[in-house]
């Protein structure tokens, strides 16, 4: 086989790999955009009811659920990695088992998450403050994730990459 032919085959392979990678990246980005579009209204509503920034609510949900693609998000409506009971073991022929809590809907999962945060000792110190980094620091110190600073870094990346902090500008929370 000539060197010219080998080069052409290698070139074609490289171009195909680039096309496939670009296609997968575009699909993933559409998936994330769709997730934000589907859940930002709920996050903003909960932000204005509880004083928890929408960026924190959505950023944590996106990280913990793979932007809604994880089995726990799809089968259990659990977008926050909350441990608890589910009925997967009662489904005949089910092969997936999980230690995560089952919710009736995505909205119920979101509501449970903000309710859980509002019961934390540190909650009153940060309630109504839109600084997502402050919230993530308190959540990390409170043991929300066993991944520690790496978790904070990942949620922060979600918030900044997708500009979720812009949702916090809609905060109209009032403690009255």
C-alpha positions as CSV (number, residue, x, y, z in Angstrom):
1,X,0.0,0.0,0.0
2,X,1.4,3.4,-0.9
3,X,2.1,6.1,1.6
4,X,-0.3,8.4,-0.3
5,X,-3.2,5.9,0.2
6,X,-2.4,5.4,3.8
7,X,-2.4,9.1,4.4
8,X,-5.8,9.5,2.7
9,X,-7.3,6.7,4.8
10,X,-5.9,8.3,8.0
11,X,-7.3,11.7,6.9
12,X,-10.7,10.3,6.2
13,X,-10.7,8.6,9.6
14,X,-9.7,11.8,11.4
15,X,-12.5,13.7,9.6
16,X,-15.1,11.1,10.5
17,X,-13.9,11.2,14.2
18,X,-14.2,15.0,14.3
19,X,-17.7,14.8,12.8
20,X,-18.9,12.2,15.3
21,X,-17.4,14.1,18.2
22,X,-19.0,17.3,17.1
23,X,-22.3,15.6,16.7
24,X,-22.2,14.1,20.2
25,X,-21.2,17.4,21.7
26,X,-24.0,19.2,19.9
27,X,-26.5,16.5,21.2
28,X,-25.2,16.9,24.8
29,X,-25.5,20.7,24.6
30,X,-29.1,20.4,23.3
31,X,-29.8,18.0,26.1
32,X,-28.5,20.5,28.7
33,X,-30.3,23.4,27.1
34,X,-33.6,21.4,27.1
35,X,-33.1,20.5,30.8
36,X,-32.6,24.1,31.8
37,X,-35.6,25.2,29.7
38,X,-37.8,22.5,31.3
39,X,-36.8,23.3,34.9
40,X,-35.8,26.9,35.2
41,X,-39.4,28.1,35.8
42,X,-39.6,25.7,38.8
43,X,-36.2,26.8,40.1
44,X,-37.1,30.5,39.9
45,X,-40.4,29.9,41.6
46,X,-38.8,28.0,44.4
47,X,-36.1,30.7,44.7
48,X,-38.7,33.3,45.2
49,X,-40.5,31.2,47.8
50,X,-37.5,30.1,49.8
51,X,-34.6,32.5,49.1
52,X,-32.4,29.7,47.7
53,X,-30.8,30.9,44.4
54,X,-32.1,29.3,41.2
55,X,-28.5,28.8,40.1
56,X,-27.9,26.6,43.1
57,X,-31.1,24.6,42.6
58,X,-30.5,24.0,38.9
59,X,-26.7,23.6,39.1
60,X,-27.0,20.8,41.8
61,X,-29.8,19.1,39.9
62,X,-27.9,19.2,36.6
63,X,-24.8,17.7,38.2
64,X,-26.5,15.1,40.3
65,X,-28.9,13.9,37.5
66,X,-26.6,14.3,34.5
67,X,-29.0,17.0,33.3
68,X,-31.9,14.6,33.6
69,X,-30.3,11.7,31.8
70,X,-29.4,9.5,34.8
71,X,-31.5,6.4,35.6
72,X,-32.4,7.9,39.0
73,X,-33.8,11.1,37.3
74,X,-35.6,9.1,34.6
75,X,-37.0,6.3,36.7
76,X,-37.3,7.9,40.2
77,X,-37.7,11.6,39.3
78,X,-34.7,12.1,41.7
79,X,-32.6,15.0,40.4
80,X,-30.6,15.6,43.6
81,X,-29.0,12.3,44.6
82,X,-31.3,12.1,47.7
83,X,-31.1,8.7,49.4
84,X,-34.3,7.1,50.5
85,X,-37.0,4.5,49.7
86,X,-38.3,3.6,46.2
87,X,-40.5,0.9,44.7
88,X,-38.2,-0.4,42.0
89,X,-37.9,-3.8,43.8
90,X,-41.7,-4.2,43.4
91,X,-41.6,-3.9,39.6
92,X,-41.7,-7.3,38.0
93,X,-38.7,-8.0,35.9
94,X,-36.9,-4.8,36.9
95,X,-33.2,-5.2,36.9
96,X,-32.2,-1.8,38.2
97,X,-31.9,-1.3,41.9
98,X,-31.2,2.0,43.6
99,X,-30.7,3.3,47.1
100,X,-32.2,6.7,46.0
101,X,-35.5,8.1,47.0
102,X,-38.4,7.9,44.5
103,X,-40.6,11.0,43.8
104,X,-43.9,11.2,42.1
105,X,-42.7,14.0,39.8
106,X,-39.6,16.1,39.0
107,X,-41.3,19.1,40.7
108,X,-41.7,17.0,43.9
109,X,-38.0,16.3,43.8
110,X,-37.2,20.0,43.5
111,X,-39.6,20.8,46.3
112,X,-38.0,18.2,48.6
113,X,-34.5,19.5,47.9
114,X,-35.4,23.1,48.9
115,X,-37.3,21.9,51.9
116,X,-34.3,19.8,53.0
117,X,-32.0,22.8,52.6
118,X,-34.3,25.1,54.5
119,X,-34.0,22.9,57.6
120,X,-30.3,23.3,57.8
121,X,-28.8,25.3,60.8
122,X,-26.9,27.6,58.4
123,X,-29.9,28.3,56.2
124,X,-31.0,31.6,58.0
125,X,-27.5,33.0,57.5
126,X,-27.7,32.8,53.7
127,X,-31.4,32.9,52.9
128,X,-32.2,35.5,50.3
129,X,-28.6,36.0,49.3
130,X,-28.0,35.3,45.6
131,X,-24.3,34.5,45.9
132,X,-24.2,30.9,44.7
133,X,-20.6,30.3,46.0
134,X,-21.7,31.2,49.5
135,X,-24.5,28.6,49.3
136,X,-22.2,25.9,47.9
137,X,-19.7,26.5,50.6
138,X,-22.3,26.1,53.3
139,X,-23.8,23.0,51.6
140,X,-20.3,21.5,51.4
141,X,-19.5,22.2,55.0
142,X,-22.9,20.7,55.9
143,X,-22.0,17.4,54.2
144,X,-24.3,17.6,51.3
145,X,-21.9,15.6,49.1
146,X,-19.1,13.2,50.1
147,X,-17.0,14.6,47.2
148,X,-16.3,17.8,49.1
149,X,-14.4,20.6,47.2
150,X,-14.6,18.6,44.0
151,X,-18.4,18.7,44.2
152,X,-18.3,22.5,44.8
153,X,-16.0,22.9,41.8
154,X,-18.3,20.8,39.5
155,X,-21.5,22.6,40.6
156,X,-19.7,25.9,40.1
157,X,-18.6,24.9,36.6
158,X,-22.3,24.0,35.8
159,X,-23.5,27.4,37.0
160,X,-20.8,29.4,35.2
161,X,-20.8,27.4,32.0
162,X,-24.5,27.6,31.5
163,X,-24.8,31.1,33.0
164,X,-27.3,30.0,35.6
165,X,-26.3,32.9,37.8
166,X,-28.4,35.1,35.5
167,X,-31.5,33.4,36.9
168,X,-30.6,34.7,40.3
169,X,-31.2,38.3,39.1
170,X,-35.0,37.4,39.2
171,X,-34.8,36.9,43.0
172,X,-37.7,38.6,44.6
173,X,-37.6,36.7,47.9
174,X,-38.8,38.6,50.9
175,X,-38.6,37.3,54.4
176,X,-41.9,39.1,55.3
